[in-house]
Structure formats: C-alpha cells, structure tokens
Amino acid sequence: MRFYEFETKTILARRGIPVPEGSRAANAGEAASAARELGGALVVKAQLLVGSKAGASRSDESQAVDSPEQAASATEELLKIDDGGRGPRGVLVEKVHAATAEYSLSISYDGTAKQPLLLAADIAGNIEDIAEAHPDRVVSRHFSALVPFSDYVAKEVAAGLGLNGSELNRMAGVIARLARLFLDYDLTQADIQTLARLEDGSLLAVDCFSDMEVEAKYRQKELLAEFGVGEEDTRSVRAPTAFELAGKKIDDDDPRGIIGPVVEFSGNVGLVIGAGGGSLTLTDAVRKAGGDPANYAAIGGNPSVAKAVALTKLVLGKPGVDKIAVMSNVVSNTRADLVARGVIKGVIEMGFEPADKITIFRVPGAWEADAVKILNKYGVEYCDRSVSISEAAKRAVDKING
C-alpha cells in the first residue's frame, strides 16, 4: 500500500530525518499562498500513487517555480495528470536547496535472504537503475527484522559510501532512522531517492516514497487514520477496473473459498490459478514461456463449484481471451474435483466445448483422481505433479498461440 510523498515525508520528519520546508495544496489558490509564505526558489510536485518512484522528480510530474503566480499555474497543469484513473491528491510545494552532493537510500525485503536489504549509493536516483548502470557505486547490507537495528550496520554503509568523520555520523544517523521506521511501520519499501547534502553539511530527504504491507494495516490504524486511509482502501497504484471489481464481487458474494486478488492485464492467456505463492510462479512461468497473461486470479481455500463457475465465466468472457489455463501447485486445502466441475460447468454454460476452451488442467492434490475422471469425460488435457509448472505453462501457451 503506497503512501503519497507528502505522507512519507511526514513519517520521515517525525523520526528525525530532515525534509524540505513545504506545504501540500489542494488547488492553485492554496499553492500560490504556500509559495508566498515559503518564498524563494520552489518546486511544485504532483502527489501521485502512479508515476516515478521518487514521488514527483520527473519533469512531467513537477515544475520549478519562483513566484506565487507560477506556483498557481504549475498546479493547474499538474492536477490534470492521470494518476491511474484518479487525479493527483493535490501538490506539494517545497523550497529548493542547493546541494553539494547527492545520495540515494533504499530498503526493501530480499525474498531469497528473507531479510530486509539496505542499499545506498553516492548518486541520486532509482537505486535499481543505479545498481544496473554503476554497480560499483552501490553499497548493500542485510539486517535482521527480528532484533533491533544496529548503528554499526548504518556506519558500515556510510563508510562504504566513502564518508568519514562528521559526514559519516550524519549519514549513519539517517540510515539508522530509516531502517527503524521501515520496521516500525511495517513497510515493504522505503526509498530516499535524493538525499541532498547541503553547504552546512546537513542532509535533506528531497525525493522519497514508501510502501506498507497491506496485511499490516490493523497494526497501523492510528497512522492510517491520520492520513485518511479507510479499511477498504488498499492504495492500489491505479483505480480498479470493472473486471477486477467483478472478481472482488464473486469473492464477496460467496464465503466458500477465496478468489483474489483479481488483477487485469492486457494479454490473451486467461488464467485460473492457485496455491498461494505458486500462483505468482505460474504467472511468471506463462510469461517465460512466451505467453501474455490476461489476468491474475488466484483461487484456493476449497471454493464452491459456483465460485469456480463464476470465475471461469469472468476470465473466459474477457475481451481478447479465447482459451484459459487452469493451473496450481500441489494443494491440500482445495478439492481438485470441485475446481474441475466449476471450470467445465462455466465453459458449458457459456456455450462452448470444454476441450476447446481449457488448454490445460494442472491441479494436483486432494480428490485428484475424481478430477481426472471428470476431465477425461470432456477431453480436457490433465497434467499431474510429474509435469512441472513450467512445462504446463509452456503447453498452455503453445496451444493458445497456435
């Protein structure tokens, strides 16, 4: 769940990380008033969930101004930006400070190491781009999410940037505060893409963004209430499509089993997939095999036949989708026969032959033998667990692409 840049800066400032003097404005009049109060060289940034990860560092998402009139004009233009089907949540008017050096800091989770990963560079920008273009300029360290963050790790990273003395201590202080708020606020990403060093040696977080783990919302109710985030607001990077809303309704209307989240893509490979993290692996496998997924729709938790029918109709009825692939990792909490009954019933009710529309069925696990009998009756190709996820995805893509 992404925070707007002004919200991220509120969190940073609260934890002692300096940010530029600034004010959020909802319209051109408020922006002009903020510019008049701040004075001097300013930047006006559109507040977006979509767009550059630095909040509004790109020229099409921000404008440099030096007068209230220019701030008002810039705001009127920036508020027209399409933010994933929404408008920007106002603009952020900030003072511009001269920098003698710029750095970037990033913290995210490393799924392989199962630990937070701290990255720093002596260049401003997206740390991933920097790591690709200038790997020698990036310093990285893992740290534990189970024990308090150690200042020693922060000093190691600061020293890796070539800093010493008071500069090292200032940088280590910012790094340590960022790491601790990352853990305290259940963040999945915390980036300061422009950390400017000013003439007096102080550091200023100029461009930044952060994401929070959606499942941690219950632990962060006070903070989210402060930012006006409701229980149902997941701050998705774009407004949900009609397809996604229909998928959510299927899940909400029937408590048996789980479907979700349903995400719409622009491809032609319809997917009815499951098994938790296995569904992500399956989506990646389809792409790796040369397929273009039309959707992500994980099904599990022993859904009813009716729920599987509804999901099948939704996916197969999506414009551009002619066939679907039904795949899962090995499951124990979902009956394969119920999924088989549901997808076949859905296809038949749409007036099609199951063998023509279901390219592959790979749901090994509970009640698998019964599922095989049903699929054989309708001529649908079945793959057991001896066929890898990658191979099943390849077979499905080959059939769809002819």
N, C-alpha and C positions, 0 to 999 in steps of 0.2 A: 504494500500500500504506500504509494508515493506521497511525500509531503511537497507542498509548494516551497519555492526558495525562501520566501519570507518566513514561513513556518520553520524551516530548517535553521535559518539564522536566529530565530527566537530561541531554539534549543541550544545552539552553539553559544550564544551570548549568555544564556542562563548558566552554562557550565564554564564560563570564563574564557571562551575563545572570542577574541575581538572581531567585530564585523563593522562594515562601514556605517556611518550615520545615514539613516534613511527613513522612509515612511511609505507605507502602502497607500495607494489611491485607487478609488473605485471608478473615477471618471476624470475627464480633462480638467474640470474646475479644481478638484482635490489635488491633482498633480501639480497644477500651477501654484496652489497655496503651499504645497510641500516644497517646491523648488524655491519659492520666495523665502521661505523660512530657512532652508538649508544654505542657499547661496552658492556662488562659485561654479566650478565645473561639475556637471552631474551626468548620470546615466539613468535612463528610464528603461526598465525591464518588464516585459510582459510576463505575467505569472501563469505558467503553464505546467500541465502534467505530461504533455507530449512535447517533443522538441529536443533541443540539445540538453544533454545531461548536466550541463553546467547551469541550468536554470534559464538564463537568457543571455548567454555570452555571444551568440551569433548575431551578425549584423541585422538579420531579418527578424530577430526577436528582441532587439534592444536598440536604443538610439542615444548617442551622446548629445547633450544639450547644455546650454549655459544661460538660459533665461526662463522665466515662468511661461512666456508665450510659446517658446519652443517645446517646453515640457508638455503643455496642453496639446499642441499639435501632434507631438510624438505619441501621446497617449491615445488620441483619437485613432491614429493609424494602427497602433499595436493592438488595440482592443478588437480589431477586425480579424485577427488571426483565428484560424480554425484550430481549436485545441481538441482534436479527436471527437468532433461533433458537439463540442461545447465552446463557449467563449472563454477567454482568459479570465482569471479571477483577479481582475484589476491589474495594476502595475506597481512596481517597486521603484521609487525614486531615491537614488543614492548619491552621495558625494563621491567624487573620483579623487583618488590619492596617487601621487607619484611614487613609483616603486623602484627600488634599486636592484631587486632580484625577485624572481617568482618561482614558486614551488607548487607541487600538487601532492595531495594525500588521498588515499583510498583505503577503505576497509570493507571487505565482503567475506562471505563464507566460502571456504575451499571444501567442496564436497568430497574430494578424494582424501584429504588430510583430516576432514571432519573437525576443522578448527577455523577460527577467524584468520583471515590473511590481511596483513598490513603492507601496503605498497606506498612508496614515496619516490618522488623524482625531483630533480632540480630544474624542471621545466614545467610550465603551466599547461594544463590541457587534460584531455581524457587519458587516464593512466593506461588503458588498454592500447590506445594508439601510440602512446609514448613507448610502451614496452615493445611494441612491434617494430617501431622505427629506430628507437635508441635503447636497446636492452641494457646497455652499459650504464645508462643514466638512472636506472631504477633499482631501488633497494627494497627487499622484501623480507618479512619475518612473520611466522605464525605465532599465535599466542593462545592461551587457554581461555575457554569460555566458562570454565568451572572454578577457577581460582581468581583472586583479584589481580588486575593488570599490574605488571611490574614496571616501574620507572626505568629500570635497566634496559628493557626492550626498547623503550622510546629513545633512550640515549644511544643505543646501538644504531637505530635507524638514522637518527640525526647525524651521528658520526659518519655513517655510510654516505651521507649527502655531502661530506667534506667540511662539515661545520665543526667549530671548536669554541671554547670559551663561552662568553655570554650568548653568542648566536646559537651554539649547541643547546644551551639550557632553555632558551626561549622556544626553540623548535621542539625539544623534547617535552616541554610543558604542553604545547598544543597537541602533539601526538598522543600523549597520555590522556588528556581530557577527551579527545575524540574517541579513543579506544574505550574509555569508561562509559561515555554516553552511548556508544554503539551497543554495549552490553546492557546497560540500564534501561534503555528504551526499546529493546528487542528489535534492533534494526537489522536488516539484511544487507544494506548498503549505506555507507556514509562517505561522501566524497567532498573534498575541498579542491576544486579543480584549478583555482587560482588562489594561492596563499602568498600574498604580497609582503615583502619586507620593505618597510618604509625607511626614510632617511635617518630616523632616530633609532633604527634597529628593531622596532616593534613589528609584529606580524598581524596581518589582517586577512580574514577569510572573505574574499571578494566574490567568487562564484562557487556555489555549492548546491548539493541536492542530497536527499536521503530517502530510503525506502524502509518501511517497517513490516515485519512478519504479520500477515493478516490474522493468523491464529492467535496472536498475542494481544489482540485488541482488548480483551477482557482485563488484561493486566495494565493497560494504559488508558483506562477510561477517563481519568482526570485530564490528561494531556489532550486526548481526542475531543473531549467536551470543550476544552478551551479553544480548539481550532474549528469547532462546529461540525465535527465528523459524527454522523449518526451510526447506529448499529448496523444498518444495511449498506452503508457506504464503504465500498472497498477501494475507492480512489483508483479505479482502473484507468489505464492510460488513454482510454477512449470510451465514449459512451457505448453501452451495449447495443448490438444490432437486434433487429426483430427476430432473427434466427436464434440468437443467444437468449433473448427473453423467453422465447418459446421453449427452449431447452430447460430453462430455470422453472418455468411453469409446470413442465412434465414432472420434474423432481419434487416441486412443492405440492402438487396435487395428489401424489401417491407416496406415502411414507415408507413403503416397502423397497428397500434397497436405495442405492444412491446413483444419481447421474450428475456428473459435474466435476469441474465447471465445463460448460459447453462454450467452446470458442470457435468463431467462424473465421476461416481462411478463404483464399480466393481460388484454391485448386479444384481438381476434379476427382480426387480419390476420397470417397466417403468412408468415414471411419466409425465403427462401433467397437471400442477398445476398452480394456480394463486392467485390473491388477495393480492399482496404486502407481508406484513409480514405474512399473512395467509399461504403463500406457504412454508415458513420456518416451521411453525407449522405443516403443513401437512406432510412434510418430516420427522419431528420428530415423528409424530403420526404413520407413517409407520414403523419406527424403533421400536417404543414402542410396536407395535402390533406383532413384531417378523419378520417383513419384511426387506429385504436388498435392498434399493433403487439402481437402475441402473443409475440414473441421477437426477439432479435438473434442471428444465426447467420451469421457471415462464412465464405465458402468460397472457396478460392483455391489457388494453387500447383499447378495441374493435378491435381486429385483424381481418384481412380479412379471408375469408374461405381458400384462397390459402395459407395463412401463417399457419393456423392451420393444413392444409393438409401436408405441408412440415415438420412441427414439428412432427406430428404423424408418418410420414414415417421414420424420423430420429430416433425417440425413439424406435419404434417397430422394426426397422431394425438393432438395436444394437445387436451384438452377445450376446447370453445369455438371451435376453428378449423375452418372448413368449406372454406376455399379458401386457396391460397398464391400469393404473388407471387415470381417468380424474376427478380432484377434485379442488374445490375452496371454499373460504369463500363466504359470500353473496357479490355480486358485483352489482354496478350500472353503471359502465362505460364500461362494456363488455357484449355484447349480448350473452346469453347462446345458442341461436339457431345457431349463427354463429360458435361457438365452436363445437356444436353438428354436424353441417353439415361438418365441416372441419375434425374432427376425423373419422367420419363414411366414408367420401369420401376417406380419406387417407388409411384406412384399406381395403376398397373395391378395390382401385387401386393397392394394394399390393397382391390382390388375395385371401383375407380372408373374413370370415363372421364376421361382427361387434360384434355379440353376443359372438363369440368365443375368441375375442381378447380384448374387452373392458370390464374389470371386474366390473367397477362401474363408474357412471357419476353423480357427485355432483357439479353442478354449479348453485346454486340458485341466482336469481336476475332478471335482465332485460330480457324480452322476454322468460321467463322460460316456460310458457305454450306451446309455439311453439317448444321449445327444447324437451319437454316431448313427444309431438306427433311424432317427428322425431325418438326419441329413442325407443318408443313403437313399431314403424313400424319395427324396426330392432331387437327387442328383447333384447335391452340393459337395464340392471338394472339402474333405476334412483333413486336418493335419494334427497329429498327436504331438506329444512333447519331444519325440525324436527329431522333429523338424524344428530347426531353430527359429527364433523370432525374425532374424534377418532373412532367412530363406523364405519364410511365409510371406513376409512383406514383399520380397522380390517377385514371388509368384503372383501376388495380387496386383502389383504394379504392371507386370508383363501382360496380364490379362486385360487390364484397363487400357493400357497404351497400345494394345494390339500386337 
